[in-house]
Amino acid sequence: MLTPDGHVAEGTAANLFMVRGGKLITSPVSDAILEGITRIALLELAKDAGLEIEIRSIDRTELYVADELFLCGTGVQVAPVTKVDHRPVGNGLPGDKTLTLQKLYFDAVLGCKPAYQHW
């Protein structure tokens, strides 16, 4: 979904994260996104894992040159995106940072990480 000025806001019922140049990038709440609890959890997990995080508007064309993309939300949890408009994202496979965050997320929500039991 796009903002009125053409920036990527989110996926349908899911927040979007992009990895580009080693940074984890997601849209700001000022781009009319849902302030999802899964998004907040992933930002905390990424920070704790030492990933560089950037919150800024994402141009639609950046999706075509992203190294990795994934959606997150209550329904999709952490879902890799491997194609955009029939074009592969990165090498067309889920990326390392996506898979790392997916594992950290599942470990946390399944109670395997005591640091996140307050969730």
C-alpha positions as CSV (number, residue, x, y, z in Angstrom):
1,M,0.0,0.0,0.0
2,L,1.3,3.4,-0.9
3,T,0.9,6.8,0.9
4,P,-0.8,9.6,-1.0
5,D,2.7,10.9,-2.0
6,G,3.8,7.5,-3.4
7,H,5.9,6.1,-0.6
8,V,5.5,2.5,0.6
9,A,3.4,2.4,3.8
10,E,2.8,-1.2,4.5
11,G,1.4,-4.5,3.1
12,T,-2.3,-5.3,3.5
13,A,-2.7,-5.9,7.3
14,A,1.1,-6.2,7.7
15,N,4.0,-3.9,8.3
16,L,6.9,-3.9,5.8
17,F,10.6,-4.1,6.6
18,M,13.4,-3.8,4.0
19,V,17.1,-4.6,4.3
20,R,19.3,-2.5,2.1
21,G,23.0,-2.0,2.6
22,G,23.0,-3.9,5.8
23,K,20.4,-1.7,7.4
24,L,16.9,-2.7,8.5
25,I,14.5,-0.1,7.2
26,T,10.8,0.4,7.9
27,S,8.3,3.2,7.3
28,P,7.6,5.8,10.0
29,V,4.3,6.0,11.7
30,S,3.8,9.4,10.0
31,D,3.4,7.5,6.7
32,A,0.0,6.4,8.0
33,I,1.0,2.9,8.9
34,L,-0.6,0.7,11.5
35,E,1.5,0.9,14.7
36,G,1.6,-2.9,15.0
37,I,2.8,-4.8,18.1
38,T,4.7,-7.2,15.9
39,R,6.5,-4.3,14.3
40,I,7.4,-2.9,17.7
41,A,8.6,-6.4,18.9
42,L,10.8,-6.8,15.8
43,L,12.3,-3.4,16.3
44,E,13.2,-4.4,19.8
45,L,14.6,-7.7,18.7
46,A,16.6,-6.1,15.9
47,K,18.1,-3.5,18.3
48,D,19.0,-6.2,20.8
49,A,20.6,-8.2,18.0
50,G,22.8,-5.2,17.1
51,L,21.2,-4.5,13.7
52,E,21.3,-1.0,12.4
53,I,17.8,0.3,12.1
54,E,16.5,3.2,10.0
55,I,13.0,4.5,10.2
56,R,12.2,6.6,7.1
57,S,9.9,6.8,4.1
58,I,10.5,4.1,1.6
59,D,10.2,4.8,-2.1
60,R,8.4,2.2,-4.2
61,T,11.4,1.8,-6.5
62,E,13.6,0.8,-3.6
63,L,11.7,-2.4,-3.3
64,Y,13.2,-3.5,-6.6
65,V,16.7,-3.1,-5.4
66,A,16.3,-4.2,-1.8
67,D,18.5,-7.0,-0.5
68,E,15.7,-8.4,1.6
69,L,12.0,-7.7,2.3
70,F,9.6,-9.1,4.8
71,L,6.2,-8.5,6.2
72,C,5.2,-8.8,9.8
73,G,2.0,-8.8,11.7
74,T,-0.3,-10.8,14.0
75,G,-1.5,-12.9,11.0
76,V,1.7,-13.2,9.0
77,Q,4.1,-13.2,11.9
78,V,7.4,-12.7,10.0
79,A,6.9,-13.6,6.3
80,P,9.8,-13.2,3.8
81,V,8.9,-11.5,0.5
82,T,10.9,-13.0,-2.4
83,K,9.3,-11.2,-5.3
84,V,7.9,-7.8,-6.0
85,D,6.0,-7.2,-9.3
86,H,7.4,-10.6,-10.6
87,R,11.0,-9.4,-9.9
88,P,13.1,-11.3,-7.4
89,V,14.1,-9.5,-4.2
90,G,17.8,-10.0,-3.7
91,N,18.7,-13.5,-4.9
92,G,15.0,-14.5,-4.8
93,L,15.4,-16.4,-1.5
94,P,14.6,-15.3,2.1
95,G,17.7,-13.3,3.4
96,D,19.9,-13.9,6.4
97,K,18.6,-10.9,8.4
98,T,15.0,-11.9,7.7
99,L,15.6,-15.5,8.8
100,T,17.5,-14.4,11.9
101,L,14.7,-12.0,12.9
102,Q,12.1,-14.7,12.1
103,K,13.9,-17.2,14.4
104,L,14.4,-14.6,17.2
105,Y,10.7,-13.7,17.0
106,F,9.5,-17.3,17.2
107,D,11.8,-18.0,20.0
108,A,10.5,-15.0,21.9
109,V,6.8,-15.6,21.4
110,L,7.1,-19.3,22.2
111,G,8.7,-18.4,25.5
112,C,12.2,-19.6,24.7
113,K,13.8,-16.2,25.4
114,P,13.3,-15.2,29.1
115,A,14.2,-11.5,28.2
116,Y,11.0,-11.2,26.3
117,Q,8.5,-13.0,28.6
118,H,7.0,-9.6,29.5
119,W,5.4,-9.5,26.1
